[in-house]
Amino acid sequence: MHLREVNGLDARRAYWIPAVVAPERDWPGAPGSRRGSRYVVNPETLRASRDEFDAFDSRLSCLHWIMNHRAALNQTLPGAAIRAVRLDRWLLGLD
Protein backbone atom coordinates (compact mmCIF):
# COMPACT_ATOMS: atom_id res chain seq x y z
CA MET A 1 0.00 0.00 0.00
CA HIS A 2 1.16 3.51 -0.72
CA LEU A 3 0.48 6.47 1.57
CA ARG A 4 -1.60 8.18 -1.10
CA GLU A 5 -4.03 5.21 -0.96
CA VAL A 6 -4.95 5.87 2.68
CA ASN A 7 -8.11 7.72 1.65
CA GLY A 8 -9.46 4.45 0.24
CA LEU A 9 -9.40 2.73 3.65
CA ASP A 10 -12.57 2.37 5.72
CA ALA A 11 -12.46 5.28 8.18
CA ARG A 12 -14.66 3.37 10.66
CA ARG A 13 -11.95 0.77 11.27
CA ALA A 14 -8.60 0.92 12.99
CA TYR A 15 -5.60 -0.18 10.94
CA TRP A 16 -2.21 -1.12 12.33
CA ILE A 17 1.22 -0.71 10.75
CA PRO A 18 4.78 -1.66 11.67
CA ALA A 19 6.64 1.55 12.45
CA VAL A 20 10.11 2.51 13.56
CA VAL A 21 11.86 5.62 14.91
CA ALA A 22 15.44 6.42 13.93
CA PRO A 23 17.51 5.92 17.10
CA GLU A 24 20.35 8.16 15.96
CA ARG A 25 21.37 10.72 13.37
CA ASP A 26 22.30 9.23 9.98
CA TRP A 27 21.00 5.86 11.13
CA PRO A 28 22.00 2.93 8.84
CA GLY A 29 18.31 1.93 8.56
CA ALA A 30 17.56 5.28 6.89
CA PRO A 31 20.78 7.02 5.81
CA GLY A 32 20.60 10.79 6.16
CA SER A 33 17.87 10.61 8.80
CA ARG A 34 17.63 12.69 11.93
CA ARG A 35 17.36 11.11 15.34
CA GLY A 36 13.66 10.64 16.11
CA SER A 37 12.53 10.53 12.46
CA ARG A 38 9.46 8.32 12.11
CA TYR A 39 9.09 5.68 9.41
CA VAL A 40 6.80 2.89 8.36
CA VAL A 41 8.27 -0.46 7.35
CA ASN A 42 8.20 -1.30 3.65
CA PRO A 43 6.84 -4.86 3.42
CA GLU A 44 8.92 -5.82 0.38
CA THR A 45 12.32 -4.45 1.36
CA LEU A 46 11.80 -4.55 5.16
CA ARG A 47 13.42 -1.12 5.27
CA ALA A 48 12.31 2.20 6.70
CA SER A 49 10.01 4.04 4.31
CA ARG A 50 8.10 7.29 4.30
CA ASP A 51 5.16 6.01 2.29
CA GLU A 52 5.09 2.27 1.47
CA PHE A 53 3.61 -0.06 4.07
CA ASP A 54 1.18 -2.88 4.83
CA ALA A 55 -1.93 -2.05 6.85
CA PHE A 56 -3.19 -4.80 9.15
CA ASP A 57 -6.71 -5.27 10.47
CA SER A 58 -5.59 -5.87 14.04
CA ARG A 59 -2.69 -5.17 16.33
CA LEU A 60 -2.24 -8.90 16.77
CA SER A 61 -1.82 -9.56 13.04
CA CYS A 62 0.67 -6.68 12.79
CA LEU A 63 2.66 -8.04 15.74
CA HIS A 64 2.56 -11.50 14.18
CA TRP A 65 4.04 -10.07 10.94
CA ILE A 66 6.76 -8.27 12.91
CA MET A 67 7.66 -11.45 14.80
CA ASN A 68 7.75 -13.53 11.60
CA HIS A 69 10.21 -11.06 10.05
CA ARG A 70 12.11 -10.22 13.24
CA ALA A 71 15.55 -11.48 12.15
CA ALA A 72 15.46 -9.64 8.81
CA LEU A 73 14.05 -6.49 10.43
CA ASN A 74 16.84 -6.47 13.02
CA GLN A 75 19.34 -6.69 10.19
CA THR A 76 17.86 -3.93 8.00
CA LEU A 77 16.78 -1.67 10.88
CA PRO A 78 19.64 -2.09 13.40
CA GLY A 79 19.26 -0.73 16.91
CA ALA A 80 15.62 0.32 16.52
CA ALA A 81 12.44 -1.05 18.03
CA ILE A 82 9.82 -1.99 15.46
CA ARG A 83 6.39 -1.39 16.93
CA ALA A 84 2.80 -2.01 15.88
CA VAL A 85 1.06 1.38 15.86
CA ARG A 86 -2.35 2.57 14.75
CA LEU A 87 -2.16 4.08 11.30
CA ASP A 88 -4.38 7.05 12.16
CA ARG A 89 -2.24 7.96 15.17
CA TRP A 90 0.96 7.57 13.14
CA LEU A 91 -0.38 9.89 10.42
CA LEU A 92 -1.23 12.50 13.08
CA GLY A 93 2.25 12.20 14.65
CA LEU A 94 0.86 10.82 17.93
CA ASP A 95 2.69 7.48 17.73
C-alpha positions as MATLAB code, in Angstrom:
seq = 'MHLREVNGLDARRAYWIPAVVAPERDWPGAPGSRRGSRYVVNPETLRASRDEFDAFDSRLSCLHWIMNHRAALNQTLPGAAIRAVRLDRWLLGLD';
ca = [
       0.000    0.000    0.000;
       1.156    3.514   -0.717;
       0.483    6.466    1.573;
      -1.599    8.181   -1.104;
      -4.026    5.211   -0.961;
      -4.952    5.870    2.682;
      -8.113    7.722    1.655;
      -9.457    4.446    0.240;
      -9.403    2.729    3.647;
     -12.570    2.369    5.720;
     -12.465    5.282    8.183;
     -14.660    3.371   10.665;
     -11.954    0.767   11.267;
      -8.604    0.923   12.992;
      -5.601   -0.185   10.945;
      -2.206   -1.116   12.327;
       1.221   -0.708   10.752;
       4.785   -1.657   11.667;
       6.635    1.547   12.446;
      10.110    2.512   13.564;
      11.860    5.616   14.910;
      15.440    6.424   13.927;
      17.508    5.918   17.103;
      20.353    8.162   15.956;
      21.367   10.723   13.369;
      22.296    9.233    9.985;
      20.996    5.860   11.129;
      21.996    2.934    8.839;
      18.309    1.930    8.558;
      17.563    5.280    6.891;
      20.784    7.018    5.809;
      20.602   10.789    6.162;
      17.870   10.610    8.799;
      17.628   12.691   11.925;
      17.364   11.111   15.343;
      13.663   10.641   16.109;
      12.532   10.528   12.465;
       9.458    8.323   12.106;
       9.094    5.683    9.410;
       6.796    2.890    8.362;
       8.273   -0.457    7.351;
       8.203   -1.298    3.650;
       6.845   -4.864    3.421;
       8.925   -5.820    0.377;
      12.317   -4.446    1.360;
      11.798   -4.552    5.158;
      13.425   -1.118    5.267;
      12.309    2.200    6.699;
      10.008    4.042    4.315;
       8.101    7.288    4.296;
       5.157    6.013    2.286;
       5.093    2.268    1.471;
       3.610   -0.057    4.072;
       1.178   -2.877    4.833;
      -1.934   -2.049    6.853;
      -3.189   -4.796    9.150;
      -6.710   -5.266   10.470;
      -5.592   -5.868   14.037;
      -2.694   -5.166   16.329;
      -2.240   -8.899   16.774;
      -1.820   -9.558   13.042;
       0.670   -6.678   12.792;
       2.664   -8.035   15.743;
       2.563  -11.496   14.177;
       4.043  -10.074   10.944;
       6.759   -8.266   12.915;
       7.661  -11.450   14.798;
       7.749  -13.534   11.603;
      10.206  -11.057   10.052;
      12.110  -10.224   13.243;
      15.553  -11.475   12.148;
      15.465   -9.643    8.815;
      14.053   -6.491   10.426;
      16.840   -6.468   13.015;
      19.343   -6.695   10.188;
      17.860   -3.929    7.998;
      16.779   -1.673   10.883;
      19.638   -2.088   13.403;
      19.255   -0.727   16.907;
      15.623    0.320   16.519;
      12.443   -1.046   18.034;
       9.825   -1.988   15.461;
       6.388   -1.391   16.930;
       2.805   -2.007   15.875;
       1.060    1.384   15.862;
      -2.347    2.567   14.755;
      -2.158    4.084   11.298;
      -4.378    7.055   12.159;
      -2.243    7.963   15.174;
       0.961    7.573   13.142;
      -0.384    9.888   10.424;
      -1.227   12.495   13.082;
       2.254   12.197   14.651;
       0.865   10.820   17.926;
       2.690    7.477   17.733;
];
